Amino acid sequence: MRFGPAILGLTMLAMPLTGPAQAAGGATEDQGAGPQSALAMAMTIYAGGITIGKVDMDAKFIGDKYHVSSNLETSGVVNAFWQSQIQATSSGTLGSHKLEPDLYDSFYTGHQANHQEVSLSYEDGNPVRLYANPPYSTTGYEVKAEDKKSTFDPLSAVIFISSGVGATASDPCNVKAPVYDGRRRYNISLAKAKPVAVKTDNGLYNGPGFLCEVEYKQLSGFSPRVLRDANFPKIYAKVAVFPSGVPGRKFVVPLRVWANSQYGVVAAVTTSVKIDGNPLKGGG
């Protein structure tokens, strides 16, 4: 298992999102109509007990529209061989039983001033439109057009996984999301949930939650060597459910996501949560 993809996979799975409330008829984000809610949080990433990065997320919901932004930045010794900053945003529409992304943008800055911008746009059932700057080749290990259908960008996939669209707040670990990120096609699945008591070491939360087992399955867009050598360990997440001020809307928040790897335990630990602008207190 390569170190960079392990961090990216873990932190993408760590970013939480919300269950949808019923939207007012005809409400749109541009109109500013319908129920409004928000979730903001931050996590610290560790490998073998050493801090290697941070990730934060800010999600806003107006009526049936969502907009989420996230930032990932590595730090410490990992920067010697895998320095990265990733900023990403996604927006779209949430319904009671469906999710439709509109636009996804990501900006990557790597070691030695490597830069990459990727945008995915979705238009009324048409094939996903990819924009990349600088352009990169998608031939050789390309994802077939039919395999891109009914997929989500990475951030929208997190919304689908953690919301009432893909699963319910009472059973948040029973869902699979098909993802296309502009180069690769993979599935993220949650299963084997069981109720657990969650008590964070940093005092952020102490109360009931769920233990989820996460699977990251590579499908296409990867080289044969990557597919052959893929040995992602089992990923686990402890999550808790919190109500929003909007009736019918609940937030499924990961408090700790971790995997046992060849580098020791790689974990993302939540350090702060704000629901509708209100900080989460130690009792939940």
N, C-alpha and C positions, 0 to 999 in steps of 0.2 A: 504494500500500500504506500503510494507516494504521499509525502507530507502535505504539499499544497492542496491537492484535491481533498485530502482528509479534513483539513480546516474548513475549506469552502463548503463541503458537503455538510459538515456538522453545524456550522453557523447558519447555513440556509435553512436547515431543519429546525434550528432553534428559534428563528424569528416568528413571533406569534401573530395571530390575527383574530378576528372577531366573528361572532354569530350575527346574522343579519336580522334587523327588525323589519316589520312590515313598512314599506315606503308609502308615502302619500301618492295618490294617483296623479300621474303626469309630472312628478317631481324630478328635477334634474339638478346636477351639481351647479350648473351655470345659474340656475334660478335661485339657488340657495334655499330651496323649499324642502320640507320633509324633516323627519327627526334627525338630529345631529349628535354624533358621539365621536370620541377620539381615544386612542391608546398610544402611549409612548413608553418606551422601555430601553434599557441598556444592559449589555452583558459583557463580562470579561472572559476571555478565552485562555485556557491553561493547557500545557502539555507537561506531564511529569511534575506537576506542581509549580511550574514556572509560567509567569504571565507572558503570552505571546501575541496578544492582540485584544481588540475591543470591537464590538458591533453594537449599533443602536438602530432603532426603528421608530418611525412616527407615522401612524395611520389615522386618517380622518374619513368619516362617513357622513354624507349628507343625502337624505332620502335613500334611494337605491344605488347611489354612486359611491365608489371607494377610490381613495388615492393614498398610496403608501410610499414612503421613502426609507432607504436604509443605507448605512455607511459601515464599511469594514476596514479596519486598519491594523496591520501587523505591527509588532513592536519587539524590542529586546533582541535576544540572540538569533531569533528566526530571521531577522532582517539581513543577516549576513548571507543567506542563500535563497530566501524567498520573501523579499520585501514587496508588499502589496497594499494598495488603497483602492477600494471599490465603492463607488456610489451608484445606487440604482433607484429607480422610481417605477411605479406601475399604477395604472388607473383602469377602471372598468365599471361594470354593472353587476350588482348582486341581486339575486332573486331568492325566493324561498327554496327552490330546488335546482338552481343553476347559477353559474358564474360565467361572465363573458368579458375577457380582457379587451381593452381598447388599444393601449399603447404601453410599451415597456422600453425603458432606456437604461443603459448601464455604461459607466465610465471607469476604466481600469488603468491604474498607473503601477507599473511593475519596476523591478530592479533595473538599473542602468537606463532609466528614462523611457522604458517601454510603455506605450500608451495604446489603448484600444477602446473605441466607442462602438456599441452595438445597440440597435433599435429594432424592435419588432412591432409591427402594426397589424391590427385585425379589423377587417371590414366585411361585415354582413356575410359571413360564411365563405368568403374568398380565401385562397391560400395565404398563409402568414407571409407578410412582406418583410424581408430582411434588409437592413442597412448596416454596413460596417465601415468604419474609418479608423485606420487604413483597411482597405478591402482584404479579405483573406479567402483562400480557396476552400470550397466546400465539396470539391470533387475527390474521388478516391475512396472516401469513407462517408459519402453523402447520406443524408436522411431522405428517404423516399417521400414524395409529395403526400401519398396517402397516410404515411405515418405521422405527418405533421397535423393532420386534421384532429379537431377536438382536443387540442393540447393547451397547456397554460405556460406562460412565462414563469420563471422561478419564483418571483414574488407573488404572483396571482395563485400559484400552486400552494403557497403557504396559507393564503387566505382560504382557499378551498379546503385544505386539510383541517384547519383549525376552526372553521366556522360551521354553522348549522347547515351549510350547503352540502358539504361532503359527508359530514357526520353530525351527530347531535351533542349537545353539551353534557348529556348524561352518559354518552358512549363515544368520547372523542377519539378513541384509538381504533376505529373501524372504518378506514378510508384509504383509497388509492388515488394518487394524482398523476396524470400523464404530463410530462414536461418536455418542452423543446426550447432550448436556450439560444438558438441561432446557429448552433454548430452540432449539438449533441441531443439525442433523444433518450430519455430515461424515465423510469417510474419511481415514485416515492410512496411507500405504503406504511401505514401504521396498523398494528394488530396486537393481540394478546394483552388488552388492557385489564387491569385489576385495581380496585380501590386500595389506596395506601394513605398513611399519614405522612405528610410532608412537613419537615422542619428544616429550614435553611440555616446554614452555619452563620450567615451574616445577619440573621434576625429579621429578614424581609418578610417571611411568612411562616406561620405555624398553624396547620389545619389540614382538612381532608383534601385529597387529590387523587390522581391516577398515575399508574406506571404504564408507559407505552413502549413497545418494541418497534423500532423503525428499520425498514429495509430500503436500501438504495440499489436499484437494479439498472445497469447499463444495457441499452438496447441497440442503438446504432449511432453513427457519427464518430465512433471511437476506432482507433486502429486495432487490427487483430491482436497485436501484442498487448494492448491495454485490456481488451476483453479477456484474453487468455490469462493475464497475470492478475486480474482484478481479485482482490482478497479483502474487500471491505469487512471490517469486524461488525458484530452486532452493535447497533446504536440504541440507546435507551433514553427516555425522556420522562421526567416527573413534571406533570402539569397540574394546574388548578383552575377552577372556573370561577369567574367573578362577574357580578351583575353590572350593567351599565345603568346610567340614569334614564335611558330610553327603554320603555316597557318592551319586553320580548327580546331584548338584545343581551347577550352574555359574551364574555371574553374568555377564551381558552388560552392561558398563558403558561409557557414552559418556564419552569423555575430552575431546572438543571437538565442539560443534555450532555451525554457522555458516551465514550466508547473506549474499550481496552485495546490499545494498539501496540505496535513494536516500539513506540516512543514513550510508553507508559500510558496512563489515563489521559486522554484528550477530552476536555470538558469545556462547556460554555455555561457560565453561572450568571443568573440574573442578579443585577445589583440595584436596579431601580425600576419602578413601574408607576405610571400615572394613568388613571382611568377617568376620562372626561375632565382632565386637568387636575384631578385629586390624587396625591401620592398614596400609594399602597402602604398601609401600616402593618406592623408586625403581626397582628392577629388576623390579617387577611381582610 
